[in-house]
Amino acid sequence: MTDTVDTAALTAWLQEFAGLISAGKDLLTRLDSAIGDADHGVNMDRGMTAVLAATRDETAATPADLLKRTGMTLVSRVGGASGPLYGTAFLRMAAAAGDAATLDARGFAKVLRAGLDGVVARGKAQAGDKTMYDALAPAVDALDTALDAGQPLREALRTAVRAAEEGRDATTGMIARKGRASYLGERSVGHQDPGATSVTLLLTAAATALTGED
């Protein structure tokens, strides 16, 4: 496995993510029913099903083309806060990918950080707000740190997944400060954030699809 990510690899990432979302749809819905609108699982599953259809109909010429198509599909097909947040993330990823035909490990890390920046710009979330940021930001930071330490992409992505999992788990003890969950105040404590859960699946899918691991 080389540390090169092309359109085919990114397509595999999206397919793996869609599969994980489908398998975890009921869990995401249960988590969201406790502190949200009980629709995160359904909305994400519908959105990723639409993404697979959109990316299957026509082969993307570059990573940016694929990421842009994904973002636009999520914005238009996913309801609630998830569509704008995930859609913006992928649109920012597309802009960061530029016109490159392939991305090296650093390039992929740059793309992920641009996605994180998009989430921040759209949702205004910070660490500790009990949102997808609390899993995504630690993962992106861990990926950069691992690559700086000389880890190949395979190992660096596994490190990023562990950071995402820790961030996801930490949301259980947080008081929500953003979104519908924030209306619950202290009653939001004790519930894992569904957005942090789904974004951990996004990182898990990357670690599987982009490195050829099961």
C-alpha positions in Angstrom: 0.0 0.0 0.0 1.4 3.4 -1.1 0.5 6.6 0.6 -1.4 7.8 -2.4 -5.1 8.5 -2.5 -6.8 8.7 -5.9 -10.4 9.0 -7.1 -10.9 5.2 -6.9 -9.7 5.2 -3.3 -11.9 8.1 -2.3 -14.9 6.3 -3.9 -14.1 3.2 -1.8 -14.0 5.5 1.2 -17.5 6.8 0.5 -18.8 3.3 -0.1 -17.4 2.1 3.2 -18.8 5.1 5.0 -22.2 4.5 3.5 -22.0 0.9 4.6 -21.1 1.9 8.2 -23.9 4.4 8.3 -26.4 1.9 7.0 -25.3 -0.6 9.6 -25.3 2.0 12.4 -28.5 3.8 11.3 -30.5 2.5 14.3 -27.8 3.4 16.8 -27.5 6.9 15.4 -31.3 7.3 15.6 -31.4 6.1 19.2 -28.6 8.5 20.2 -30.4 11.4 18.5 -33.7 10.5 20.0 -32.2 11.2 23.4 -31.0 14.7 22.7 -32.1 15.7 19.2 -34.8 15.1 16.6 -34.3 11.3 16.3 -33.5 11.6 12.6 -29.7 11.6 12.4 -29.4 7.9 11.3 -32.2 8.1 8.8 -31.0 11.4 7.3 -27.4 10.2 7.0 -28.4 6.9 5.5 -30.6 8.7 2.9 -27.8 11.1 2.1 -25.1 8.5 1.7 -27.4 6.4 -0.4 -27.9 9.4 -2.7 -24.1 10.0 -2.7 -23.5 6.4 -3.9 -26.1 6.9 -6.7 -24.6 10.2 -7.7 -21.0 8.9 -7.8 -22.0 5.7 -9.6 -23.7 7.5 -12.5 -20.6 9.3 -13.7 -16.9 8.7 -13.0 -15.3 11.7 -11.4 -12.2 13.0 -13.2 -10.4 14.1 -10.0 -10.6 13.8 -6.2 -12.0 17.4 -6.1 -14.8 16.5 -8.6 -15.8 13.5 -6.5 -15.7 15.4 -3.2 -17.6 18.3 -4.6 -20.4 16.0 -6.0 -20.5 14.4 -2.6 -20.9 17.7 -0.8 -23.5 19.0 -3.1 -25.5 15.8 -2.7 -25.4 15.9 1.1 -26.5 19.5 1.2 -29.5 18.9 -1.0 -30.5 15.5 0.4 -29.8 15.4 4.1 -32.1 17.2 6.5 -31.5 18.8 9.8 -28.1 20.2 10.7 -26.2 17.2 9.3 -26.7 18.0 5.6 -25.2 21.5 5.8 -22.4 20.4 8.1 -21.3 17.3 6.2 -22.0 19.0 2.9 -19.9 22.0 3.7 -17.1 19.7 5.0 -16.9 17.9 1.7 -17.1 21.0 -0.4 -14.2 22.5 1.6 -12.3 19.2 1.0 -12.9 19.6 -2.7 -11.5 23.1 -2.7 -8.4 21.9 -0.8 -7.9 19.0 -3.2 -7.6 21.5 -6.1 -6.9 20.0 -9.5 -4.6 17.2 -8.3 -5.2 13.8 -9.8 -3.9 12.0 -6.7 -3.3 13.1 -3.1 -0.3 12.0 -1.0 -0.6 11.4 2.7 0.0 15.1 3.5 -2.5 16.1 0.8 -5.2 13.9 2.3 -4.5 15.3 5.7 -4.8 18.8 4.3 -8.1 17.9 2.7 -9.5 16.5 6.0 -8.4 19.7 7.9 -10.2 21.8 5.3 -13.3 19.7 6.0 -12.9 20.4 9.7 -12.5 24.1 8.9 -15.8 23.9 7.0 -17.6 22.4 10.0 -16.3 25.2 12.2 -17.3 27.9 9.7 -20.8 26.4 9.3 -21.6 25.3 12.8 -19.4 27.7 14.9 -18.6 24.7 17.2 -15.7 24.6 19.6 -14.2 21.9 21.7 -16.5 20.7 24.4 -19.7 21.8 22.7 -20.8 18.2 22.4 -20.9 18.1 18.6 -19.2 16.3 15.7 -16.3 18.7 16.2 -15.3 16.9 19.4 -14.4 13.8 17.4 -13.3 15.3 14.1 -10.9 17.9 15.5 -8.9 15.4 17.6 -8.7 13.0 14.7 -7.4 15.6 12.3 -4.8 16.8 14.8 -3.8 13.2 15.5 -3.4 12.5 11.8 -1.1 15.6 11.3 0.9 14.6 14.4 1.3 11.0 13.3 2.5 12.0 9.8 4.9 14.6 11.3 6.3 11.7 13.4 7.0 9.7 10.2 4.1 7.3 10.4 2.8 6.0 7.0 -0.8 6.8 6.1 -2.0 3.4 7.2 -0.7 3.8 10.8 -1.6 7.5 10.9 -5.2 6.9 10.0 -5.5 4.2 12.7 -4.1 6.8 15.2 -6.7 9.3 13.9 -9.5 6.8 14.5 -8.5 6.2 18.1 -8.5 10.0 18.6 -12.0 10.2 17.1 -13.2 7.4 19.3 -11.9 9.1 22.4 -13.5 12.4 21.4 -16.8 10.6 20.7 -16.8 8.9 24.0 -15.9 12.1 25.8 -19.1 13.8 24.5 -21.2 11.6 26.9 -20.1 13.6 29.9 -20.5 17.0 28.2 -23.3 19.6 28.5 -24.5 20.4 24.9 -23.9 24.0 23.9 -25.0 23.8 20.3 -28.1 22.7 18.4 -31.3 21.2 19.7 -29.4 19.3 22.4 -28.4 22.6 24.0 -32.0 23.1 25.0 -31.7 20.2 27.4 -28.9 21.9 29.4 -27.6 19.5 32.0 -30.0 16.8 30.9 -27.9 16.3 27.9 -25.1 14.8 30.1 -25.0 11.1 29.9 -25.8 10.9 26.2 -23.2 10.3 23.4 -23.4 12.8 20.6 -24.8 11.3 17.4 -22.8 13.7 15.2 -19.5 12.7 16.9 -20.5 9.1 16.5 -21.2 9.4 12.7 -18.0 11.3 12.1 -16.0 8.6 13.9 -17.5 6.2 11.3 -16.2 8.6 8.6 -12.7 8.2 10.0 -13.1 4.5 10.5 -14.1 4.1 6.9 -11.0 6.0 5.8 -8.8 3.8 7.8 -10.3 0.8 6.2 -10.8 1.9 2.6 -7.7 4.0 2.0 -5.3 1.4 3.5 -6.9 -1.8 2.2 -7.6 -3.1 5.7 -10.6 -5.0 6.9 
